[in-house]
């Protein structure tokens, strides 16, 4: 069994063709490093995460964005629908980390 030990974003530029013009598009590619119990590591993109792991990363990015936009100052209640992706230990850590932003 393996577990995620690191993640990061890489900016990638793609060049494509649109009707008679060349278009450059900038994308963000999400990379993941996994480690096994014996210490072997492998690097992949987010496509190789299972659904639960993707939901956890999505939740973390969404909460980080809320903090960047100071959303906690304007919205008094946040409703989360997919806590089933987190175990009780992680839910407790999440609440502890964000409790200072509660009104």
C-alpha positions, 0 to 999 in steps of 0.5 A: 500500500502507498500513501501520498507524501508530497504534492505541487503544481507545475505551470505548463504552456501548451501551443495549439492551433485555432482557426488560422492562428497559433494559441498558447495556453497556460495550464497548471498540472498537479503532481503527486509523490507516493511512497510505499512502506519500504520507502519506494517513491513514484511521481504521477499526476492527479489522474492517478489519485483515487476519488477520496484522495482527490476530494481531500485535495479539492477541499484543501484548495477550496479552503485555502482560496476562501482564506486568501479571499477573506471569505470568512469575514463576509460569510458566517456559515460554510456548509460542507457536503463531502466530509465522508472523504475524511476520517475523524482524525483529519476532520478534527485537525481541519476544524482545529486549523480553521477554528481561529477564522470562526466568528 
